[in-house]
Amino acid sequence: MHKKVAPPPGFHIRTATMADLPAVFGLATEAETAELGAPDTVIEDLQEEWDALDLAADAVLAHGDDGNLLSADIWVHKILRAAADPTE
């Protein structure tokens, strides 16, 4: 079971919608430029990736009080964790 935790003051958390794609793309290219020296993502690839997702279940965004996007967490490759009774 997951426990809901309130975000710290100044942060607002919500799920993503397709309307958020340009802002998330901008954030991704800024991060890539800072880390790699140049962006490595094209918006068409991100759009294709998002088309295959259930954004309400797979994407969480954090905005500041001013509405600026601060973070985007997108779960693209889900991991299945399972356990089985080895005696069965």
Rosetta constraint file for C-alpha pairs under 8 A:
AtomPair CA 7 CA 11 HARMONIC 5.88 0.50
AtomPair CA 7 CA 12 HARMONIC 6.68 0.50
AtomPair CA 7 CA 13 HARMONIC 7.04 0.50
AtomPair CA 10 CA 64 HARMONIC 5.48 0.50
AtomPair CA 10 CA 65 HARMONIC 5.22 0.50
AtomPair CA 11 CA 62 HARMONIC 6.20 0.50
AtomPair CA 11 CA 63 HARMONIC 5.66 0.50
AtomPair CA 11 CA 64 HARMONIC 4.84 0.50
AtomPair CA 11 CA 65 HARMONIC 6.42 0.50
AtomPair CA 12 CA 62 HARMONIC 5.45 0.50
AtomPair CA 12 CA 63 HARMONIC 5.10 0.50
AtomPair CA 12 CA 64 HARMONIC 6.19 0.50
AtomPair CA 12 CA 65 HARMONIC 7.24 0.50
AtomPair CA 13 CA 60 HARMONIC 6.86 0.50
AtomPair CA 13 CA 61 HARMONIC 5.65 0.50
AtomPair CA 13 CA 62 HARMONIC 4.58 0.50
AtomPair CA 13 CA 63 HARMONIC 6.50 0.50
AtomPair CA 14 CA 60 HARMONIC 5.71 0.50
AtomPair CA 14 CA 61 HARMONIC 5.45 0.50
AtomPair CA 14 CA 62 HARMONIC 6.69 0.50
AtomPair CA 15 CA 55 HARMONIC 6.88 0.50
AtomPair CA 15 CA 56 HARMONIC 5.44 0.50
AtomPair CA 15 CA 57 HARMONIC 7.54 0.50
AtomPair CA 15 CA 59 HARMONIC 5.62 0.50
AtomPair CA 15 CA 60 HARMONIC 4.47 0.50
AtomPair CA 15 CA 61 HARMONIC 5.88 0.50
AtomPair CA 16 CA 20 HARMONIC 6.18 0.50
AtomPair CA 16 CA 55 HARMONIC 5.77 0.50
AtomPair CA 16 CA 56 HARMONIC 6.41 0.50
AtomPair CA 16 CA 59 HARMONIC 5.49 0.50
AtomPair CA 16 CA 60 HARMONIC 5.79 0.50
AtomPair CA 16 CA 61 HARMONIC 6.09 0.50
AtomPair CA 17 CA 21 HARMONIC 7.47 0.50
AtomPair CA 17 CA 55 HARMONIC 6.22 0.50
AtomPair CA 17 CA 56 HARMONIC 7.33 0.50
AtomPair CA 18 CA 50 HARMONIC 7.65 0.50
AtomPair CA 18 CA 55 HARMONIC 7.87 0.50
AtomPair CA 20 CA 24 HARMONIC 6.17 0.50
AtomPair CA 21 CA 25 HARMONIC 5.96 0.50
AtomPair CA 21 CA 46 HARMONIC 7.86 0.50
AtomPair CA 21 CA 47 HARMONIC 7.24 0.50
AtomPair CA 22 CA 26 HARMONIC 6.14 0.50
AtomPair CA 22 CA 43 HARMONIC 7.77 0.50
AtomPair CA 23 CA 27 HARMONIC 6.23 0.50
AtomPair CA 23 CA 69 HARMONIC 7.00 0.50
AtomPair CA 24 CA 28 HARMONIC 6.06 0.50
AtomPair CA 24 CA 69 HARMONIC 7.62 0.50
AtomPair CA 24 CA 72 HARMONIC 6.63 0.50
AtomPair CA 25 CA 29 HARMONIC 6.15 0.50
AtomPair CA 25 CA 41 HARMONIC 7.81 0.50
AtomPair CA 25 CA 42 HARMONIC 7.97 0.50
AtomPair CA 25 CA 43 HARMONIC 6.31 0.50
AtomPair CA 25 CA 46 HARMONIC 7.37 0.50
AtomPair CA 26 CA 30 HARMONIC 6.18 0.50
AtomPair CA 27 CA 31 HARMONIC 6.23 0.50
AtomPair CA 27 CA 69 HARMONIC 7.54 0.50
AtomPair CA 27 CA 70 HARMONIC 7.94 0.50
AtomPair CA 27 CA 71 HARMONIC 7.82 0.50
AtomPair CA 28 CA 32 HARMONIC 6.10 0.50
AtomPair CA 28 CA 39 HARMONIC 7.89 0.50
AtomPair CA 28 CA 41 HARMONIC 7.42 0.50
AtomPair CA 29 CA 33 HARMONIC 5.96 0.50
AtomPair CA 29 CA 38 HARMONIC 7.73 0.50
AtomPair CA 29 CA 39 HARMONIC 4.82 0.50
AtomPair CA 29 CA 40 HARMONIC 7.02 0.50
AtomPair CA 29 CA 41 HARMONIC 6.54 0.50
AtomPair CA 30 CA 34 HARMONIC 6.23 0.50
AtomPair CA 30 CA 39 HARMONIC 7.15 0.50
AtomPair CA 31 CA 35 HARMONIC 6.13 0.50
AtomPair CA 31 CA 39 HARMONIC 7.91 0.50
AtomPair CA 32 CA 36 HARMONIC 5.41 0.50
AtomPair CA 32 CA 37 HARMONIC 6.95 0.50
AtomPair CA 32 CA 38 HARMONIC 6.18 0.50
AtomPair CA 32 CA 39 HARMONIC 4.93 0.50
AtomPair CA 32 CA 40 HARMONIC 6.40 0.50
AtomPair CA 33 CA 37 HARMONIC 4.44 0.50
AtomPair CA 33 CA 38 HARMONIC 4.10 0.50
AtomPair CA 33 CA 39 HARMONIC 4.93 0.50
AtomPair CA 33 CA 40 HARMONIC 7.99 0.50
AtomPair CA 34 CA 38 HARMONIC 7.44 0.50
AtomPair CA 41 CA 45 HARMONIC 7.14 0.50
AtomPair CA 41 CA 46 HARMONIC 7.30 0.50
AtomPair CA 42 CA 46 HARMONIC 6.60 0.50
AtomPair CA 43 CA 47 HARMONIC 6.00 0.50
AtomPair CA 44 CA 48 HARMONIC 6.22 0.50
AtomPair CA 45 CA 49 HARMONIC 6.22 0.50
AtomPair CA 46 CA 50 HARMONIC 6.12 0.50
AtomPair CA 47 CA 51 HARMONIC 6.11 0.50
AtomPair CA 48 CA 52 HARMONIC 6.78 0.50
AtomPair CA 49 CA 53 HARMONIC 6.86 0.50
AtomPair CA 49 CA 76 HARMONIC 7.77 0.50
AtomPair CA 50 CA 54 HARMONIC 7.89 0.50
AtomPair CA 50 CA 55 HARMONIC 7.26 0.50
AtomPair CA 53 CA 58 HARMONIC 6.61 0.50
AtomPair CA 53 CA 76 HARMONIC 7.34 0.50
AtomPair CA 54 CA 58 HARMONIC 5.71 0.50
AtomPair CA 54 CA 59 HARMONIC 7.90 0.50
AtomPair CA 55 CA 59 HARMONIC 5.06 0.50
AtomPair CA 56 CA 60 HARMONIC 8.00 0.50
AtomPair CA 58 CA 74 HARMONIC 5.75 0.50
AtomPair CA 58 CA 75 HARMONIC 5.14 0.50
AtomPair CA 58 CA 76 HARMONIC 7.36 0.50
AtomPair CA 59 CA 72 HARMONIC 7.19 0.50
AtomPair CA 59 CA 73 HARMONIC 5.65 0.50
AtomPair CA 59 CA 74 HARMONIC 4.40 0.50
AtomPair CA 59 CA 75 HARMONIC 6.37 0.50
AtomPair CA 60 CA 72 HARMONIC 5.91 0.50
AtomPair CA 60 CA 73 HARMONIC 5.22 0.50
AtomPair CA 60 CA 74 HARMONIC 6.55 0.50
AtomPair CA 61 CA 69 HARMONIC 7.23 0.50
AtomPair CA 61 CA 70 HARMONIC 7.64 0.50
AtomPair CA 61 CA 71 HARMONIC 5.70 0.50
AtomPair CA 61 CA 72 HARMONIC 4.55 0.50
AtomPair CA 61 CA 73 HARMONIC 6.35 0.50
AtomPair CA 62 CA 69 HARMONIC 6.11 0.50
AtomPair CA 62 CA 70 HARMONIC 5.48 0.50
AtomPair CA 62 CA 71 HARMONIC 5.03 0.50
AtomPair CA 62 CA 72 HARMONIC 6.47 0.50
AtomPair CA 63 CA 67 HARMONIC 5.47 0.50
AtomPair CA 63 CA 68 HARMONIC 5.38 0.50
AtomPair CA 63 CA 69 HARMONIC 4.50 0.50
AtomPair CA 63 CA 70 HARMONIC 5.25 0.50
AtomPair CA 63 CA 71 HARMONIC 7.09 0.50
AtomPair CA 64 CA 68 HARMONIC 5.47 0.50
AtomPair CA 64 CA 69 HARMONIC 6.63 0.50
AtomPair CA 64 CA 70 HARMONIC 6.49 0.50
